[in-house]
Amino acid sequence: MKAATLVLQDGTIIEGQGFGAETDAVFELVFNTSMTGYQEIITDPSYRGQGILFTTPHIGNVGINLEDNESGRPQVSAVVISSLSPEVSNWRAAMTLSDWLTMHGVPGISGVDTRWLTRKLRDGGTQKAALSTKGTPAKELLQRVQDWPGLDGMDMVEEVTCAEPWLWQGDAGSSWVPPIEDAKNCAIAVYDFGVKRNILRRLAGYGAQVKVFPAYTPAKDVLSLHPDGVFLSNGPGDPAGLPGLVQTVRELLASSVPLFGICLGHQLIGRALNADTCRLKFGHHGGNHPVQYLPTGKILITAQNHNYCVIPEDLNPAEVEITYRSLNDGSLEGMRLKNKPVFSVQFHPEAAPGPHDGADIFAEFFTLIDNARNHAQTN
């Protein structure tokens, strides 16, 4: 195997074996604690600009298939693992992880003490990093890291959003949700900040017509189509670097259309309500994060992927009800408006990968839509 070098912003140099593409990459390094689903994780657009350190020691054993992508290609900048499986054993596998990453120009490094490196990031916080699988000297990699401005204040959504509106017509994804018996005949407009395919499957699973719009589509253009509901998707980067999208959300909030946000969509709603957002020490990335639904005390195990969070103290309690809190660090995980059909969650109820404890949250969106329709018919 080819040699690979990983350099962190604090000067730490880690040598290992390279796989995937022979190239260099500069990125923000985060760790993910999910036990399975590396293909879905690597193709999640919310990871744009980041490299993933997998805490699960053995990666690559099920290869890559044609169904489990959460977007059209790998979105991560690099992959850091302990051990790369030399064999692929899965009936759906079409290629190896290394060949897939090579095809898309993404480098990887194995042979890393990922337990030590995870503790380093947990204790010291997220770091910028660079990886070379083509022999670039560590000194040069460190200089590139120091010259890179990082993700704070950056607009990463422009790199992952769609170019034109398009209608979701389903796919063969493994997390497909069959339509429910009392299917809703409604139209959902999805703002694509880096939307995962399983979110679209979940929305369509309720019988909705789902149309996806580029992130910078003006609110008036979407509202002129009279959708029954508007969905604000997940996405990468710092919400503080997206003032134009915050203004779009403010205009959506001024309407009466039901609004549902996940992850970045949740953060943009928070900023549109004049709350600030802040960077978490090392982010939440994985499929085992406990959150509590405050109205009932119920605990959900959730999938999460974010580096920033809404500051709850900035929200007006007369206007906003906090609905979910993280049981790991107490950070805000969900909210809803008291006088408008608007709610959001920071975690990922669509999973892919991860537990399905929050799957019923999508039903809340359609309840808001039904209520809005009934109100319109009686007025």
C-alpha positions as CSV (number, residue, x, y, z in Angstrom):
1,M,0.0,0.0,0.0
2,K,1.1,3.6,-0.6
3,A,2.2,5.7,2.3
4,A,0.0,8.5,3.6
5,T,0.6,11.5,5.9
6,L,-2.0,13.3,8.0
7,V,-1.1,16.6,9.6
8,L,-3.2,18.5,12.2
9,Q,-3.1,22.3,12.7
10,D,-1.3,21.9,16.1
11,G,1.6,20.2,14.2
12,T,0.8,16.6,15.0
13,I,2.0,14.3,12.2
14,I,0.5,10.8,11.7
15,E,1.8,8.3,9.2
16,G,-0.3,5.5,7.7
17,Q,-1.3,3.6,4.6
18,G,-3.0,5.5,1.9
19,F,-6.1,4.3,0.0
20,G,-8.5,5.9,-2.4
21,A,-7.2,8.7,-4.6
22,E,-3.6,9.8,-4.8
23,T,-4.0,13.4,-4.0
24,D,-3.8,16.1,-1.2
25,A,-6.8,17.5,0.7
26,V,-7.2,20.2,3.4
27,F,-10.3,20.0,5.6
28,E,-11.8,20.1,9.1
29,L,-11.4,16.8,10.9
30,V,-14.4,15.4,12.9
31,F,-15.1,12.0,14.3
32,N,-18.2,9.9,13.7
33,T,-19.3,7.3,16.2
34,S,-21.8,5.3,14.0
35,M,-21.2,1.6,13.9
36,T,-22.6,1.1,10.4
37,G,-23.5,3.1,7.3
38,Y,-20.2,4.5,6.2
39,Q,-21.5,4.9,2.6
40,E,-24.5,7.0,3.7
41,I,-22.2,9.1,5.9
42,I,-19.6,9.7,3.2
43,T,-22.3,10.8,0.8
44,D,-24.0,13.2,3.2
45,P,-23.7,16.7,1.9
46,S,-23.5,18.1,5.4
47,Y,-19.9,16.8,5.5
48,R,-18.8,19.1,2.7
49,G,-15.4,20.6,3.7
50,Q,-14.7,18.0,6.4
51,G,-12.8,14.8,6.7
52,I,-14.3,11.9,8.7
53,L,-12.5,10.0,11.4
54,F,-14.5,6.8,11.9
55,T,-14.3,5.5,15.4
56,T,-15.5,2.0,14.3
57,P,-12.2,0.2,13.7
58,H,-13.0,-1.9,10.7
59,I,-14.3,-0.1,7.6
60,G,-14.9,-1.3,4.1
61,N,-16.1,-4.9,4.7
62,V,-19.5,-4.4,2.9
63,G,-18.0,-2.4,0.0
64,I,-20.1,0.2,-1.9
65,N,-23.4,-0.5,-3.5
66,L,-25.6,1.4,-6.0
67,E,-28.5,2.1,-3.6
68,D,-27.2,3.6,-0.3
69,N,-25.9,7.0,-1.5
70,E,-27.4,10.0,0.3
71,S,-26.3,12.2,-2.6
72,G,-24.8,11.7,-6.1
73,R,-21.2,11.3,-4.9
74,P,-18.9,11.3,-1.9
75,Q,-19.1,14.7,-0.2
76,V,-16.2,14.3,2.4
77,S,-12.7,15.6,1.7
78,A,-11.0,12.7,3.3
79,V,-11.5,9.4,5.2
80,V,-9.4,8.4,8.3
81,I,-9.8,4.9,9.6
82,S,-8.0,2.3,11.8
83,S,-8.3,-0.7,9.5
84,L,-9.4,-1.1,5.9
85,S,-11.0,-4.4,5.1
86,P,-9.0,-6.3,2.4
87,E,-12.2,-8.2,1.4
88,V,-15.7,-7.2,0.5
89,S,-18.6,-9.5,1.5
90,N,-22.0,-8.2,0.6
91,W,-24.4,-9.4,-2.1
92,R,-25.2,-5.8,-3.2
93,A,-21.6,-4.6,-3.4
94,A,-20.6,-3.1,-6.8
95,M,-17.0,-2.0,-5.8
96,T,-14.6,-1.6,-3.0
97,L,-14.5,1.5,-0.8
98,S,-11.0,2.3,-2.0
99,D,-11.9,2.1,-5.7
100,W,-15.0,4.3,-5.1
101,L,-13.0,7.0,-3.4
102,T,-10.4,6.8,-6.2
103,M,-13.1,7.3,-8.8
104,H,-14.2,10.5,-7.0
105,G,-10.8,11.9,-6.1
106,V,-11.1,11.4,-2.3
107,P,-8.0,10.3,-0.3
108,G,-8.0,8.0,2.7
109,I,-5.6,6.9,5.3
110,S,-5.7,3.7,7.4
111,G,-3.4,2.3,10.1
112,V,-4.3,5.2,12.3
113,D,-4.7,4.9,16.1
114,T,-8.3,6.3,15.9
115,R,-9.0,5.8,19.6
116,W,-6.1,8.1,20.5
117,L,-7.0,10.6,17.7
118,T,-10.7,10.6,18.8
119,R,-9.7,11.4,22.4
120,K,-7.5,14.2,21.1
121,L,-10.3,15.8,19.2
122,R,-12.8,15.2,22.0
123,D,-10.5,16.8,24.6
124,G,-9.0,19.6,22.5
125,G,-11.7,20.3,19.9
126,T,-12.1,20.0,16.2
127,Q,-8.9,20.7,14.2
128,K,-8.1,21.7,10.7
129,A,-6.0,19.0,8.9
130,A,-4.4,18.0,5.7
131,L,-3.9,14.5,4.2
132,S,-1.5,13.5,1.4
133,T,-1.5,10.1,-0.3
134,K,1.0,11.2,-3.0
135,G,4.1,12.0,-0.8
136,T,3.7,15.7,-0.1
137,P,6.1,16.6,2.8
138,A,4.5,17.1,6.3
139,K,6.0,20.6,6.5
140,E,4.2,21.7,3.3
141,L,0.9,20.1,4.5
142,L,1.1,22.0,7.7
143,Q,1.6,25.3,5.8
144,R,-1.5,24.6,3.7
145,V,-3.5,23.9,6.9
146,Q,-2.3,27.2,8.4
147,D,-3.2,29.1,5.2
148,W,-6.7,27.6,5.0
149,P,-9.4,29.8,6.6
150,G,-11.6,26.9,7.7
151,L,-15.4,26.7,7.7
152,D,-16.3,29.4,10.1
153,G,-18.3,32.1,8.3
154,M,-18.1,30.2,5.0
155,D,-21.0,29.5,2.6
156,M,-20.6,25.8,1.8
157,V,-24.3,25.5,0.7
158,E,-23.4,26.9,-2.7
159,E,-21.2,23.8,-3.3
160,V,-24.0,21.2,-2.7
161,T,-27.3,22.7,-3.7
162,C,-29.0,21.8,-6.9
163,A,-28.8,24.1,-10.0
164,E,-32.4,23.9,-11.0
165,P,-35.8,22.9,-9.4
166,W,-36.6,19.2,-9.8
167,L,-39.4,16.8,-8.9
168,W,-38.5,13.8,-6.7
169,Q,-39.8,10.6,-8.3
170,G,-38.3,8.1,-5.9
171,D,-35.3,5.8,-6.2
172,A,-34.2,2.3,-5.1
173,G,-32.7,3.5,-1.8
174,S,-32.5,0.9,1.0
175,S,-34.2,3.2,3.4
176,W,-37.3,3.7,1.2
177,V,-40.5,4.2,3.2
178,P,-43.6,2.7,1.6
179,P,-46.6,5.1,1.3
180,I,-48.8,5.0,4.4
181,E,-52.5,4.0,4.0
182,D,-53.9,7.5,4.6
183,A,-51.5,9.1,2.1
184,K,-51.5,12.9,2.0
185,N,-52.3,14.5,-1.3
186,C,-50.2,17.6,-0.8
187,A,-47.3,19.5,-2.4
188,I,-44.0,20.0,-0.4
189,A,-41.4,22.5,-1.5
190,V,-37.9,21.5,-0.3
191,Y,-35.1,24.0,0.0
192,D,-32.0,22.1,-0.9
193,F,-29.2,23.3,1.4
194,G,-27.6,19.8,0.9
195,V,-30.6,17.6,1.3
196,K,-30.2,13.9,2.0
197,R,-32.1,11.5,-0.2
198,N,-33.7,9.7,2.7
199,I,-35.4,13.0,3.8
200,L,-37.0,13.1,0.3
201,R,-38.0,9.4,0.7
202,R,-39.6,10.1,4.0
203,L,-41.6,13.1,2.7
204,A,-42.7,11.1,-0.4
205,G,-43.6,8.1,1.8
206,Y,-46.5,10.1,3.1
207,G,-47.9,10.4,-0.4
208,A,-46.7,14.0,-0.9
209,Q,-45.5,15.5,-4.2
210,V,-42.0,16.6,-3.4
211,K,-40.3,19.4,-5.4
212,V,-36.7,20.4,-4.7
213,F,-35.5,24.0,-5.1
214,P,-32.0,25.6,-5.2
215,A,-31.0,27.1,-1.9
216,Y,-31.1,30.7,-3.2
217,T,-34.6,30.5,-4.7
218,P,-36.4,33.7,-3.4
219,A,-39.2,32.9,-0.9
220,K,-41.7,34.8,-3.1
221,D,-41.0,32.4,-6.0
222,V,-41.7,29.3,-3.8
223,L,-44.7,30.8,-2.1
224,S,-46.2,31.9,-5.5
225,L,-46.6,28.1,-6.2
226,H,-48.8,27.8,-3.1
227,P,-47.2,24.7,-1.6
228,D,-48.9,23.0,1.3
229,G,-45.7,23.0,3.2
230,V,-42.1,24.1,3.0
231,F,-39.2,22.0,4.2
232,L,-35.7,23.4,5.0
233,S,-33.0,20.8,4.6
234,N,-29.8,19.8,6.3
235,G,-26.6,21.2,4.8
236,P,-22.9,21.9,5.5
237,G,-21.0,24.8,7.1
238,D,-21.6,27.7,9.4
239,P,-25.2,29.2,9.4
240,A,-23.6,32.5,10.3
241,G,-22.1,32.6,6.8
242,L,-25.6,32.5,5.2
243,P,-27.3,35.8,5.8
244,G,-29.2,35.6,2.5
245,L,-30.7,32.3,3.4
246,V,-31.6,33.7,6.9
247,Q,-33.5,36.5,5.1
248,T,-35.3,33.9,2.9
249,V,-36.4,32.0,6.0
250,R,-37.7,35.3,7.6
251,E,-39.9,35.8,4.6
252,L,-41.2,32.3,4.8
253,L,-41.9,32.8,8.5
254,A,-43.9,35.9,7.7
255,S,-46.3,33.7,5.6
256,S,-48.8,31.2,7.0
257,V,-47.3,28.2,5.2
258,P,-46.3,25.2,7.5
259,L,-42.5,25.1,7.9
260,F,-40.3,22.2,9.0
261,G,-36.5,22.4,9.3
262,I,-33.8,19.8,10.0
263,C,-30.2,20.4,11.0
264,L,-29.0,23.5,9.0
265,G,-32.7,24.3,8.3
266,H,-33.2,24.3,12.1
267,Q,-30.3,26.6,12.6
268,L,-31.5,29.0,9.9
269,I,-34.9,29.2,11.6
270,G,-33.1,30.1,14.8
271,R,-31.1,32.8,13.2
272,A,-34.2,34.1,11.5
273,L,-35.8,34.4,14.9
274,N,-32.8,36.6,15.9
275,A,-31.0,33.9,17.9
276,D,-27.2,33.5,17.5
277,T,-25.5,30.3,16.7
278,C,-22.2,29.0,18.1
279,R,-19.6,26.3,17.3
280,L,-19.6,23.2,19.4
281,K,-16.3,22.0,20.7
282,F,-16.1,18.9,18.6
283,G,-19.6,18.7,17.1
284,H,-22.2,15.9,17.2
285,H,-21.5,13.2,14.6
286,G,-22.9,9.7,14.9
287,G,-25.9,7.5,15.4
288,N,-26.1,7.1,19.2
289,H,-27.0,10.6,20.5
290,P,-29.7,10.7,23.2
291,V,-32.2,13.6,23.2
292,Q,-35.1,14.3,25.4
293,Y,-38.6,15.4,24.2
294,L,-39.3,18.0,26.9
295,P,-43.1,18.0,26.8
296,T,-43.3,14.3,27.8
297,G,-39.8,13.4,29.0
298,K,-39.5,10.7,26.3
299,I,-35.9,9.8,25.3
300,L,-34.9,9.2,21.7
301,I,-31.6,7.8,20.4
302,T,-30.8,9.9,17.3
303,A,-28.5,10.3,14.4
304,Q,-26.7,13.7,14.4
305,N,-24.3,15.6,12.2
306,H,-23.6,19.2,13.0
307,N,-20.8,21.5,14.3
308,Y,-22.9,24.5,15.2
309,C,-26.0,25.0,17.4
310,V,-28.6,27.6,18.2
311,I,-28.2,29.5,21.4
312,P,-31.5,28.8,23.3
313,E,-31.1,31.8,25.6
314,D,-31.5,34.1,22.5
315,L,-34.9,32.8,21.7
316,N,-38.0,34.6,22.9
317,P,-39.9,32.2,25.3
318,A,-43.2,34.0,24.5
319,E,-42.7,33.1,20.9
320,V,-40.7,29.8,20.9
321,E,-41.1,26.6,22.8
322,I,-37.9,24.5,23.2
323,T,-39.0,20.9,22.5
324,Y,-35.8,18.8,22.5
325,R,-32.5,18.9,24.4
326,S,-29.3,16.9,24.1
327,L,-28.7,14.6,27.0
328,N,-24.9,14.7,26.3
329,D,-24.3,18.4,26.5
330,G,-27.7,20.1,27.1
331,S,-27.6,21.8,23.7
332,L,-30.8,22.8,21.9
333,E,-32.1,19.9,19.7
334,G,-35.6,21.1,18.7
335,M,-38.1,24.0,18.9
336,R,-41.5,25.1,17.6
337,L,-43.3,28.4,17.4
338,K,-46.3,28.9,19.6
339,N,-48.4,31.0,17.2
340,K,-47.3,29.7,13.8
341,P,-47.2,26.2,12.1
342,V,-43.4,26.1,12.3
343,F,-41.1,23.6,14.0
344,S,-37.6,22.2,13.6
345,V,-35.1,19.6,15.0
346,Q,-31.3,19.7,15.1
347,F,-30.9,15.9,14.8
348,H,-31.8,13.7,11.8
349,P,-35.1,11.9,12.2
350,E,-34.7,10.4,8.7
351,A,-31.5,8.5,9.9
352,A,-29.7,6.8,7.0
353,P,-27.7,5.6,8.9
354,G,-29.0,5.6,12.4
355,P,-31.9,4.7,14.7
356,H,-35.5,5.4,13.6
357,D,-36.7,6.7,17.0
358,G,-37.5,10.1,15.5
359,A,-39.2,8.9,12.3
360,D,-42.7,9.9,13.5
361,I,-41.5,13.5,13.6
362,F,-42.3,13.7,9.8
363,A,-45.9,12.9,10.7
364,E,-46.0,16.1,12.8
365,F,-45.3,18.1,9.6
366,F,-48.3,16.6,7.8
367,T,-50.5,17.2,10.9
368,L,-49.6,20.9,10.6
369,I,-50.4,20.8,6.9
370,D,-53.8,19.2,7.6
371,N,-54.6,21.8,10.3
372,A,-53.6,24.6,8.0
373,R,-55.9,23.2,5.2
374,N,-58.8,22.8,7.6
375,H,-58.3,26.4,8.9
376,A,-58.3,27.7,5.3
377,Q,-61.5,25.9,4.5
378,T,-63.4,27.3,7.5
379,N,-62.3,30.9,6.8
